[in-house]
Amino acid sequence: MYKTIIVPIDLGHAAKGKAMLDIAGQLLDKGGRIILVNVIEEVPTFVAAQLPTGILEQSTKNAATDLGDIAGAAGLHAEIDVRVGRPATAINAIAEEKGAELIIVASHRPGLQDYLLGSTAASVVRHAKCSVLVAR
């Protein structure tokens, strides 16, 4: 059993979030904590200059609300952490900051870009300093 579990959720594939939270709930120690994470990818500066003012802040608020809704639908209390950056790097940084013992990360059927660039799940597995459970 684990005291601190990180569950990163890609809101573009939020349906997998419920299954991952079910797993987290089963593996969580009594009195432990689940931290739901969403990472908003950084936008290149030349693109950001063309976006409306405050769009990143609004996206962050929306992501936090969506994560709260996912946790509520699963019937679990969870901390929410939304960051901006590279997903795998941010997920591993959060796990280290929070002293996580487990990261539960979703994997999807890889596309060609995953074979060439590597997927978020694969990068988390390669660089995590704690256990990682990959859910399909």
C-alpha positions as CSV (number, residue, x, y, z in Angstrom):
1,M,0.0,0.0,0.0
2,Y,1.1,3.6,-0.7
3,K,0.8,6.8,1.3
4,T,1.1,9.2,-1.6
5,I,0.0,8.4,-5.2
6,I,0.3,10.7,-8.1
7,V,-2.4,10.3,-10.9
8,P,-1.6,12.5,-13.9
9,I,-4.7,12.9,-16.2
10,D,-4.6,14.1,-19.7
11,L,-8.0,15.9,-20.0
12,G,-8.1,15.0,-23.6
13,H,-8.4,11.4,-22.5
14,A,-10.3,12.0,-19.2
15,A,-12.3,8.8,-19.5
16,K,-9.2,6.9,-18.4
17,G,-9.1,9.0,-15.3
18,K,-11.9,7.1,-13.5
19,A,-10.2,3.7,-14.0
20,M,-6.9,5.2,-12.8
21,L,-8.5,6.6,-9.7
22,D,-10.2,3.3,-9.0
23,I,-6.7,1.7,-9.0
24,A,-5.3,4.5,-6.8
25,G,-8.2,4.0,-4.3
26,Q,-7.4,0.3,-4.0
27,L,-3.7,0.9,-3.5
28,L,-3.9,3.8,-1.1
29,D,-3.1,3.4,2.6
30,K,-5.7,4.5,5.1
31,G,-4.9,8.2,5.6
32,G,-2.9,8.4,2.4
33,R,-3.3,11.0,-0.3
34,I,-4.0,11.0,-4.0
35,I,-2.7,13.9,-6.0
36,L,-4.4,14.5,-9.4
37,V,-2.1,16.2,-11.9
38,N,-2.6,17.9,-15.2
39,V,0.2,19.5,-17.2
40,I,-0.6,22.1,-19.7
41,E,2.1,22.1,-22.4
42,E,4.0,25.3,-22.9
43,V,3.2,27.3,-26.0
44,P,6.0,28.7,-28.0
45,T,6.5,32.4,-27.5
46,F,5.6,33.3,-31.1
47,V,2.3,31.5,-30.7
48,A,1.6,32.8,-27.2
49,A,1.9,36.4,-28.5
50,Q,-1.1,35.7,-30.7
51,L,-3.3,34.2,-28.0
52,P,-5.8,36.3,-25.9
53,T,-4.5,37.7,-22.7
54,G,-5.1,35.4,-19.7
55,I,-5.8,32.3,-21.8
56,L,-3.1,30.3,-19.8
57,E,-4.6,31.3,-16.5
58,Q,-8.1,30.4,-17.6
59,S,-6.9,27.1,-19.0
60,T,-5.2,26.3,-15.6
61,K,-8.4,27.2,-13.7
62,N,-10.5,25.0,-16.1
63,A,-8.1,22.1,-15.7
64,A,-8.3,22.3,-11.9
65,T,-12.1,22.4,-12.1
66,D,-12.2,19.4,-14.4
67,L,-9.8,17.4,-12.2
68,G,-12.0,18.2,-9.2
69,D,-15.1,16.9,-11.1
70,I,-13.2,13.7,-12.0
71,A,-12.3,13.1,-8.4
72,G,-15.8,13.9,-7.2
73,A,-17.3,11.5,-9.8
74,A,-15.0,8.7,-8.5
75,G,-16.0,9.5,-4.9
76,L,-12.5,10.2,-3.8
77,H,-10.9,13.2,-2.1
78,A,-7.8,14.3,-4.0
79,E,-5.4,17.1,-4.1
80,I,-5.2,19.0,-7.4
81,D,-2.0,20.2,-9.0
82,V,-2.0,21.9,-12.4
83,R,1.3,22.9,-13.9
84,V,2.6,24.3,-17.2
85,G,5.6,22.6,-18.9
86,R,6.6,19.3,-20.4
87,P,4.3,16.6,-19.1
88,A,6.8,13.9,-18.1
89,T,9.2,16.4,-16.5
90,A,6.4,18.1,-14.5
91,I,4.9,14.7,-13.4
92,N,8.3,13.5,-12.1
93,A,9.0,16.8,-10.4
94,I,5.6,16.8,-8.6
95,A,6.2,13.2,-7.5
96,E,9.6,14.1,-6.1
97,E,8.3,17.3,-4.4
98,K,5.3,15.5,-2.8
99,G,7.4,12.5,-1.8
100,A,5.2,10.1,-3.9
101,E,5.7,6.4,-3.6
102,L,3.7,5.6,-6.8
103,I,2.7,7.3,-10.0
104,I,-0.2,5.8,-11.9
105,V,0.1,6.9,-15.5
106,A,-2.2,6.0,-18.5
107,S,-0.8,4.7,-21.7
108,H,-2.6,4.7,-25.0
109,R,-2.0,2.9,-28.3
110,P,1.1,4.6,-29.6
111,G,1.1,6.5,-32.9
112,L,4.0,7.0,-35.2
113,Q,5.1,10.2,-33.3
114,D,5.4,8.1,-30.1
115,Y,7.9,5.7,-31.7
116,L,10.0,8.6,-32.9
117,L,9.7,11.0,-30.0
118,G,8.8,8.8,-27.1
119,S,5.5,8.9,-25.1
120,T,4.9,10.7,-21.8
121,A,4.3,7.4,-20.1
122,A,7.6,6.0,-21.3
123,S,9.5,9.1,-20.2
124,V,7.8,9.0,-16.8
125,V,8.8,5.3,-16.4
126,R,12.4,6.0,-17.5
127,H,13.0,9.0,-15.2
128,A,10.8,8.4,-12.1
129,K,12.4,8.0,-8.7
130,C,9.5,6.0,-7.4
131,S,7.4,3.1,-8.6
132,V,5.2,3.6,-11.7
133,L,2.1,1.7,-12.7
134,V,1.2,2.0,-16.3
135,A,-2.6,1.5,-16.9
136,R,-4.0,0.7,-20.3
